[in-house]
Amino acid sequence: MYRAPIDDLRFTLEEIAVMDGLKATGAFPDLSSDLTAAILEEAGKFANDELAPLNRPGDMAGCQLDNGVVTTPPGIKEVYAKFVEGGWQGLQFPAEHGGMGLPRALGAAVMETLQSANMAFSLGPMLTLGTIEALIARGSEAQKAMYLPKLMTGEWSATMQLTEPQAGSDVGALRTKAEPNGDGSWSISGQKIFITWGEHDCAENIVHCVLARTPDGPAGTKGISLFLIPKFLVNEDGSLGERNAIKAIGLEHKMGIHGSPTCVMEMSGATGWLIGEEFGGMAAMFIMMNAARLAVGVQGVGIAERAYQQALAYALDRKQGRAPCAGGEPPHAIIHHPDVRNMLTGMKAKIEAARAICYVCAVAADEAEFEEDEEDRAFAKRREELLTPIAKAWSTDMGVEVASLGIQVHGGMGFIEETGAAQHYRDARIAPIYEGTNGIQAIDLVGRKLSMAGGAPLRELLEDIRQTVEDCSTSSNPELPKLAKRLRLAADALESAASWLTAPGRDRSDMLAGATAFQTLAGDVTGGWLLCVGAVSAQRRLKTGEGDPAFAEGKILLARHFAETVLSRAPAALAGIQAGAALLADEVALNAS
């Protein structure tokens, strides 16, 4: 069973992401190390005891649709009520809107425990986060007053409805239409697919955020607006009125996340209201999308942690063969075999690297909003913008890799569904696809983020990395200078790759051909850097005698493993990035038999 890694979460929040620094902004007066520990402990108990036991049964039972009514797997409705009772949904939102007024990074850590315990369940609350963000930023005062209180508690859930059968990533091709009713409301008709938690039996109302095209809207994304369509219309006194003309007409049959209802939604003159301005749909959508991208990155961390814990438990229990370093008579537990230990160490190191990327991105998002100094806010916003596609893509690719390695550690038993290891892989595989495929994240990173503000975001990141190289180089711990050597060469490779991609006159096809490889390199280097930051902190703990020395030594060991197995490959990645479009096969070659 899953157990929330509270010590690891706190170390990343406090020592690497330095979340406590947010107190200086004045936005989080109640934030303290004790409060962080208490919240993580309670979230861990809920994840461990309530959510985790329903993960495997939910995968086997799936969701059911009957005449527009979706029934979630046994136990999910009851545990959702406990989620609402615990007040977890609004943790990271301002108290003025009904939230708990705590940092996004702490919210991310709580969400990670929920995603680890039961990814299918946690997709519902995850989507609600994005709608809350959009309403706070773009909603009218009336919309905020009517919808935010119930969304903050989780009594009402929310969806994000973009995709249509003919319009996947090309949002500008959508056909859903909105006609004005003459009273400020709109009549929306169309069909959406792949709608996560689009219909269910857990919340008393569902607030749908739907992209649609108004009659006078220009073609493409410029003509798109965002509409709020409640499942049940809401009366002026806040009570629920009649059922709106939006319903689920199908459930997708998926590779994984079977316990999550992924719906085909149909609107036939549903009543909705604009969120923000007409034709401002894309801007409003990206508020939700950026929140969702970071949340999905955290999801990658969560599912990887679950797969790692199960693989570790199996390796400790399973006995097979003679291990060269094990004592006693064979057969030995397979954790003593170097290949298995190498897989487990690599899994753990990559999880901690991705966790650090996501939490640092979340802290930057809060700094961008709450820092008093304008320059500090601008710096933090650039850091958030740069890290968001990396957090989403690198962490979810890592989640798939770690879940696959978890199966490998199990050997043949990993391929058998009864062990549960295969479910983690099946569940993890969606994360690199939704909320913008990882290829789209790479295009965003290379095509927009590298050139933003004259290249300042990456330049500032490299400056911070090189400061950590200096900190490691001068450490009295003999392991840290070895980290510095690997990190220095990796940073140089990242800088060279970025310079090549953004060189004046660079052919766009060549740039896009190398985008995904560059994004992987950027994640490798950023994750390696943050593990080194953690190693410096761990060495400080060893010198001062703070905490468990074995825990601190473990952080340094994981950083070394990542440096030798991942950062060591960074200089060679440049050739793949520079290969360009000329080496991509044309249709004739691709179709050759």
C-alpha positions in Angstrom: 0.0 0.0 0.0 1.0 3.6 -0.5 2.5 5.7 2.3 2.9 9.5 1.7 6.7 10.3 1.8 6.3 13.1 4.3 10.0 13.6 4.9 10.8 13.8 1.2 7.9 16.2 0.6 9.1 18.5 3.4 12.7 18.4 2.3 11.8 19.5 -1.2 9.4 22.2 -0.1 11.6 23.6 2.6 15.2 23.0 1.5 15.0 23.1 -2.4 11.9 25.2 -3.2 12.4 27.3 -0.1 8.7 27.7 0.3 9.1 29.4 3.7 10.6 32.4 1.8 7.1 33.3 0.7 6.3 34.5 4.3 8.3 37.7 3.4 5.7 38.6 0.8 3.1 39.0 3.6 0.6 36.9 1.6 1.0 33.8 3.8 1.1 35.0 7.5 0.1 31.6 8.9 2.7 29.7 7.0 5.2 27.8 9.2 7.2 24.6 9.2 4.9 23.2 11.9 1.8 24.0 9.8 3.4 22.4 6.7 4.1 19.3 8.7 0.6 19.1 10.1 -1.1 19.5 6.8 1.1 17.0 5.0 0.5 14.5 7.8 -3.2 14.8 7.6 -3.2 14.7 3.8 -1.0 11.6 4.0 -3.5 9.9 6.3 -6.4 10.6 4.0 -4.4 9.4 1.0 -3.0 6.3 2.7 -6.2 5.2 4.5 -9.1 6.4 2.4 -7.9 6.8 -1.2 -5.2 4.2 -1.7 -7.4 1.1 -0.9 -9.9 2.1 -3.6 -7.3 2.5 -6.4 -7.1 -1.1 -7.6 -10.9 -1.9 -7.1 -11.7 1.3 -9.0 -9.5 0.2 -11.9 -11.3 -3.1 -12.1 -14.8 -1.8 -11.6 -14.6 1.3 -13.8 -17.4 3.8 -14.3 -20.9 3.1 -15.6 -23.2 5.3 -17.8 -27.0 4.7 -17.9 -29.3 7.2 -19.5 -27.0 10.2 -18.9 -26.2 9.2 -15.3 -22.6 8.2 -14.5 -21.9 6.0 -11.5 -18.4 6.0 -10.2 -16.8 2.8 -8.7 -17.9 1.6 -5.3 -16.6 3.8 -2.4 -15.6 6.8 -4.5 -18.8 8.8 -3.7 -18.2 8.3 0.0 -14.5 9.1 -0.1 -15.3 12.3 -2.1 -17.6 13.4 0.7 -14.7 12.9 3.1 -12.5 15.0 0.7 -15.0 17.8 0.9 -15.3 17.4 4.7 -11.5 17.8 5.0 -11.5 21.1 3.1 -8.7 20.0 0.8 -10.0 21.6 -2.5 -9.4 25.2 -1.5 -6.2 24.9 0.3 -4.0 27.0 -2.1 -6.5 29.8 -2.8 -7.0 33.1 -1.0 -9.1 33.3 2.1 -11.1 36.1 0.6 -12.6 33.7 -1.9 -13.1 30.9 0.7 -9.8 29.2 0.4 -7.2 28.4 3.2 -4.8 31.0 1.9 -1.7 28.7 1.7 1.0 28.5 -1.1 0.5 26.7 -4.4 3.6 24.6 -3.6 1.9 23.2 -0.4 -1.2 22.6 -2.5 0.9 20.7 -5.0 2.4 18.5 -2.3 -1.0 17.7 -1.0 -2.2 16.9 -4.5 0.8 14.7 -5.1 -0.2 12.5 -2.2 -3.8 12.2 -3.6 -2.5 11.5 -7.1 -0.2 8.8 -5.8 -2.9 7.2 -3.8 -5.6 7.2 -6.4 -4.9 9.0 -9.7 -8.4 8.4 -11.2 -10.1 10.0 -8.2 -7.8 12.9 -8.0 -8.4 14.0 -11.6 -11.7 15.4 -10.5 -10.3 17.8 -7.8 -7.4 18.6 -10.2 -9.8 19.9 -12.9 -11.7 22.0 -10.3 -8.4 23.8 -9.5 -8.2 25.3 -13.0 -11.8 26.6 -13.0 -11.2 28.3 -9.6 -8.1 30.0 -11.1 -10.1 31.1 -14.1 -13.0 32.5 -12.1 -10.7 34.4 -9.7 -8.8 36.0 -12.6 -11.6 36.5 -15.2 -15.0 35.9 -13.6 -17.5 38.6 -12.9 -18.2 39.5 -9.3 -21.6 37.8 -9.6 -20.0 34.6 -10.9 -17.4 34.6 -8.1 -20.1 35.1 -5.5 -22.3 32.4 -7.0 -19.8 29.7 -7.8 -16.6 30.1 -5.9 -17.8 29.2 -2.4 -19.1 25.8 -3.5 -16.1 25.1 -5.7 -13.7 26.0 -2.9 -15.3 23.4 -0.6 -15.5 20.8 -3.4 -19.3 20.5 -3.0 -19.4 21.5 -6.6 -16.8 20.2 -9.1 -15.7 21.6 -12.4 -14.6 20.5 -15.9 -12.6 22.0 -18.7 -14.1 21.4 -22.1 -11.9 22.1 -25.1 -11.6 19.0 -27.3 -13.9 18.0 -30.1 -13.7 15.1 -32.5 -12.3 17.2 -35.4 -10.4 19.6 -33.1 -7.9 18.1 -30.8 -4.8 20.2 -30.2 -6.0 22.5 -32.9 -8.4 24.3 -30.7 -9.2 26.9 -33.4 -11.0 24.2 -35.4 -13.8 23.8 -32.8 -17.4 24.0 -33.9 -19.4 24.4 -30.7 -21.6 27.4 -31.1 -23.0 30.0 -28.7 -26.0 32.2 -29.5 -27.0 35.2 -27.4 -30.3 34.8 -25.5 -30.8 38.5 -25.1 -30.7 38.5 -21.3 -26.9 38.2 -20.9 -26.9 34.5 -21.1 -26.1 32.3 -24.1 -27.4 29.2 -25.7 -24.6 26.7 -26.4 -24.8 23.7 -28.7 -22.1 21.2 -29.7 -20.2 18.1 -28.6 -17.0 17.7 -26.6 -14.9 14.6 -26.1 -12.4 13.4 -23.6 -14.0 15.4 -20.8 -12.5 14.3 -17.5 -15.1 13.9 -14.7 -17.7 15.5 -17.1 -20.5 13.7 -15.3 -20.5 11.8 -12.0 -22.4 11.1 -8.8 -20.1 12.7 -6.3 -20.8 16.4 -6.3 -24.3 18.0 -6.3 -23.4 20.3 -9.2 -20.8 20.4 -11.9 -19.5 23.7 -13.4 -18.5 23.2 -17.0 -16.0 25.7 -18.6 -16.7 25.3 -22.3 -14.9 26.9 -25.3 -17.4 27.9 -28.1 -17.7 30.2 -31.0 -20.1 33.2 -31.1 -21.9 34.2 -34.3 -19.7 37.2 -35.1 -16.4 35.4 -34.1 -13.6 35.4 -36.6 -12.1 32.1 -37.7 -9.5 30.3 -35.7 -8.6 30.9 -32.1 -9.3 34.6 -32.2 -13.1 33.9 -32.4 -13.3 31.6 -29.4 -15.0 32.5 -26.1 -15.2 30.7 -22.8 -18.5 30.0 -21.2 -19.6 28.8 -17.8 -22.4 26.1 -18.1 -23.6 24.6 -14.8 -25.1 21.1 -14.8 -28.0 22.6 -12.7 -28.9 26.2 -13.1 -28.4 28.2 -9.9 -31.1 30.3 -8.4 -30.4 33.8 -7.0 -30.5 32.4 -3.4 -27.8 29.9 -4.3 -30.1 26.9 -4.4 -30.1 24.6 -7.4 -32.7 25.0 -10.1 -33.6 23.0 -13.2 -31.3 20.6 -15.1 -29.4 22.4 -17.8 -29.2 21.0 -21.4 -25.8 19.4 -21.1 -25.3 15.7 -20.5 -22.9 12.8 -21.0 -23.8 10.6 -24.0 -20.8 8.3 -23.8 -17.9 7.1 -21.7 -14.5 6.6 -23.3 -13.0 3.1 -23.1 -9.5 3.9 -22.0 -6.1 2.2 -21.5 -6.0 3.4 -17.9 -7.6 5.6 -15.2 -10.7 3.4 -15.4 -12.0 4.9 -12.2 -12.1 8.3 -13.8 -15.3 9.1 -15.9 -14.0 10.4 -19.2 -17.1 11.6 -21.0 -18.5 12.5 -24.4 -20.6 15.6 -23.6 -23.4 17.0 -25.6 -24.9 20.5 -25.3 -28.3 21.1 -27.0 -29.0 24.7 -26.2 -27.4 24.7 -22.8 -27.6 28.0 -20.9 -24.2 29.5 -20.2 -22.5 32.8 -19.4 -19.3 34.3 -20.6 -16.2 34.1 -18.5 -14.4 37.3 -19.2 -14.8 39.1 -22.5 -16.2 37.8 -25.8 -13.3 36.4 -28.0 -11.2 36.2 -24.8 -11.5 32.5 -24.6 -8.0 31.5 -25.3 -6.6 33.9 -22.7 -9.0 32.6 -20.1 -8.3 29.0 -21.2 -4.6 29.4 -20.7 -5.2 30.5 -17.1 -6.8 27.1 -16.6 -4.3 25.3 -18.8 -1.2 26.6 -17.0 -2.7 25.5 -13.7 -3.5 22.1 -15.2 -0.1 21.7 -16.8 1.7 22.1 -13.4 -0.9 19.9 -11.8 -0.3 17.2 -14.4 3.4 17.4 -13.8 2.7 16.8 -10.2 0.5 13.9 -11.3 3.6 12.4 -13.1 5.5 12.6 -9.8 2.6 11.1 -7.9 2.1 8.0 -10.1 5.9 7.5 -10.2 6.1 7.5 -6.4 3.3 4.9 -6.2 5.1 2.7 -8.7 8.4 3.1 -6.9 7.0 2.2 -3.5 5.4 -0.9 -4.9 8.6 -2.0 -6.7 10.7 -1.4 -3.6 8.3 -3.5 -1.4 8.4 -6.3 -4.0 12.2 -6.2 -4.2 12.5 -6.4 -0.5 10.2 -9.4 -0.3 11.0 -11.4 -3.5 13.9 -13.9 -3.1 15.7 -15.2 -6.1 19.3 -16.2 -7.0 22.6 -15.4 -5.4 23.5 -11.7 -5.0 27.2 -10.9 -4.7 26.9 -8.4 -1.9 24.2 -10.2 0.2 24.9 -12.0 3.4 23.5 -15.4 4.3 22.5 -18.3 2.2 20.7 -17.8 -1.1 18.1 -17.2 -2.4 18.6 -13.5 -1.6 16.0 -10.7 -1.8 16.3 -9.3 -5.3 17.0 -5.8 -3.9 20.5 -7.1 -3.3 21.1 -7.6 -7.0 23.0 -4.6 -8.5 20.7 -4.3 -11.5 17.6 -4.1 -9.4 19.2 -1.7 -7.0 20.3 0.4 -9.9 16.8 0.6 -11.3 15.3 1.5 -7.9 18.0 4.2 -7.2 17.4 5.7 -10.7 13.6 5.7 -10.1 14.0 7.5 -6.7 16.4 10.1 -8.0 14.2 11.0 -11.0 11.1 11.2 -8.8 12.9 13.7 -6.5 14.2 15.7 -9.4 10.7 16.0 -10.9 9.2 16.8 -7.6 11.7 19.6 -7.1 11.0 21.1 -10.6 7.2 21.1 -9.9 7.5 22.7 -6.4 10.0 25.3 -7.5 7.6 26.2 -10.4 4.8 26.5 -7.9 6.8 28.8 -5.6 7.7 31.0 -8.5 4.0 31.3 -9.4 3.2 32.6 -5.9 6.2 34.9 -6.0 5.1 36.3 -9.4 1.7 37.2 -7.8 2.7 38.3 -4.3 6.3 39.7 -4.3 6.2 43.4 -3.3 9.0 44.5 -5.7 8.0 44.8 -9.3 11.4 43.4 -10.6 11.1 40.4 -8.2 7.6 39.7 -9.5 8.8 39.9 -13.1 11.8 37.6 -12.4 9.5 35.0 -10.7 7.0 35.2 -13.6 9.8 34.4 -16.1 10.9 31.5 -14.0 7.4 30.2 -13.8 6.9 30.6 -17.5 10.1 28.7 -18.3 9.5 25.9 -15.8 5.9 25.2 -16.6 6.4 23.2 -19.9 9.4 21.4 -18.3 7.4 20.5 -15.2 4.6 19.2 -17.3 6.5 17.3 -19.9 9.7 16.1 -18.1 7.7 14.9 -15.0 5.1 13.0 -17.0 7.7 11.3 -19.2 9.5 10.4 -16.0 6.3 9.0 -14.6 5.9 6.6 -17.6 9.6 5.6 -17.4 9.4 4.9 -13.6 6.1 3.0 -13.9 7.7 0.9 -16.7 10.8 0.2 -14.5 8.4 -0.7 -11.7 7.1 -3.5 -13.9 10.7 -4.5 -14.8 11.6 -4.8 -11.1 8.6 -7.2 -10.7 9.8 -9.3 -13.6 7.1 -11.6 -15.0 4.8 -10.8 -12.1 4.8 -7.1 -13.2 3.1 -8.1 -16.5 0.3 -9.9 -14.6 -2.6 -7.5 -13.7 -3.1 -9.0 -10.3 0.0 -7.5 -8.9 -1.2 -3.9 -9.7 2.1 -2.8 -11.2 0.7 -2.7 -14.7 -2.1 -0.4 -13.6 0.5 2.3 -12.6 1.9 2.1 -16.1 -1.5 2.2 -17.8 -2.6 5.2 -15.6 0.7 7.1 -16.1 0.6 6.9 -19.9 -2.1 9.5 -20.3 -0.2 12.2 -18.5 2.2 13.0 -21.4 -0.8 13.4 -23.7 -3.5 15.5 -22.1 -3.4 19.2 -21.1 -1.2 19.8 -24.2 0.9 16.9 -25.5 4.5 16.9 -24.4 5.5 17.8 -28.0 3.3 20.9 -27.7 5.1 21.7 -24.4 8.4 21.5 -26.3 7.2 23.8 -29.0 6.1 26.3 -26.4 9.5 26.0 -24.6 11.6 26.4 -27.7 9.3 28.7 -29.8 8.3 31.1 -27.1 10.0 30.7 -23.7 13.6 30.7 -25.0 13.2 34.1 -26.7 11.0 35.7 -24.0 12.4 38.9 -22.6 15.5 38.7 -24.8 16.4 35.2 -23.5 16.3 36.3 -19.8 14.5 33.2 -18.4 17.1 30.7 -19.5 20.0 33.1 -18.8 18.8 33.6 -15.2 18.4 29.9 -14.8 21.9 29.2 -16.0 23.2 31.8 -13.6 21.6 30.1 -10.7 22.8 26.7 -11.8 26.4 28.0 -12.0 26.1 29.4 -8.5 25.2 25.9 -7.3 28.2 24.6 -9.2 30.4 27.0 -7.2 28.7 26.0 -3.9 29.4 22.3 -4.7 32.9 22.9 -5.9 34.0 24.5 -2.5 32.3 21.9 -0.3 34.3 19.9 2.2 32.3 16.8 1.3 34.3 15.0 -1.4 31.1 14.0 -3.2 29.9 17.5 -4.0 32.8 18.6 -6.2 32.0 15.5 -8.3 28.5 16.8 -8.7 29.9 20.2 -9.6 31.9 18.8 -12.5 28.9 17.0 -14.0 26.5 19.9 -13.5 29.0 22.4 -15.1 29.3 20.4 -18.3 25.5 19.8 -18.4 24.8 23.5 -18.0 27.3 24.3 -20.8 25.5 21.8 -23.1 22.1 23.3 -22.3 23.4 26.8 -23.1 25.0 25.6 -26.4 21.8 23.9 -27.4 19.7 26.9 -26.7 22.1 29.2 -28.6 21.9 26.9 -31.6 18.1 26.7 -31.6 17.7 30.5 -31.3 20.4 31.5 -33.7 19.4 34.3 -36.1 18.0 32.7 -39.3 17.6 29.3 -37.8 15.1 27.3 -40.0 11.9 26.7 -38.1 11.7 23.1 -39.1 15.1 22.4 -37.7 14.2 24.2 -34.5 11.0 22.1 -34.1 12.7 18.9 -35.0 15.1 19.4 -32.0 12.4 20.8 -29.6 11.5 17.6 -27.7 15.2 16.6 -27.3 15.9 20.1 -26.0 13.1 19.9 -23.6 14.4 16.6 -22.2 17.9 18.1 -21.9 16.4 21.1 -20.1 14.5 18.9 -17.7 17.6 16.7 -17.1 19.8 19.8 -16.3 17.1 21.5 -14.2 16.4 18.4 -12.2 20.1 17.7 -11.7 20.6 21.2 -10.5 17.9 21.0 -8.0 19.1 17.7 -6.6 22.5 19.4 -6.2 20.8 22.2 -4.3 19.3 19.5 -2.1 22.8 18.0 -1.7 24.3 21.3 -0.5 21.4 21.5 2.0 22.0 17.9 3.1 25.7 18.6 3.6 24.8 21.6 5.8 22.5 19.2 7.9 25.4 16.8 8.3 27.7 19.5 9.5 25.2 21.0 12.0 23.9 17.6 13.2 20.4 18.5 12.1 18.0 15.6 11.6 18.8 12.0 10.6 22.3 11.8 9.0 21.3 8.7 6.9 18.5 10.8 5.4 20.9 13.6 4.5 23.5 11.1 3.1 20.8 9.6 1.0 20.0 12.9 -0.7 23.7 13.3 -1.6 23.8 9.7 -3.0 20.7 10.3 -5.1 22.2 13.5 -6.5 25.4 11.7 -7.4 23.5 8.8 -9.1 21.5 11.3 -11.2 24.7 13.2 -12.0 26.5 10.1 -13.2 23.6 8.5 -15.0 21.7 11.4 -16.4 23.8 14.6 -16.4 26.7 12.7 -17.8 24.8 12.3 -21.0 24.0 16.0 -21.4 27.0 16.9 -23.6 26.1 14.2 -26.1 22.5 15.4 -26.4 23.6 18.4 -28.4 24.1 16.3 -31.5 20.6 15.0 -31.5 19.1 18.5 -31.1 21.2 19.8 -34.0 20.3 16.8 -36.3 17.5 18.9 -37.7 14.6 18.2 -40.0 16.8 17.0 -42.9 17.1 13.6 -41.1 13.4 13.2 -40.7 12.0 10.6 -43.2 9.6 11.8 -45.8 6.3 10.0 -46.6 7.9 7.7 -49.1 10.5 6.5 -46.6 7.9 6.2 -43.8 5.7 4.1 -46.0 8.4 1.9 -47.4 7.8 -1.8 -46.9 
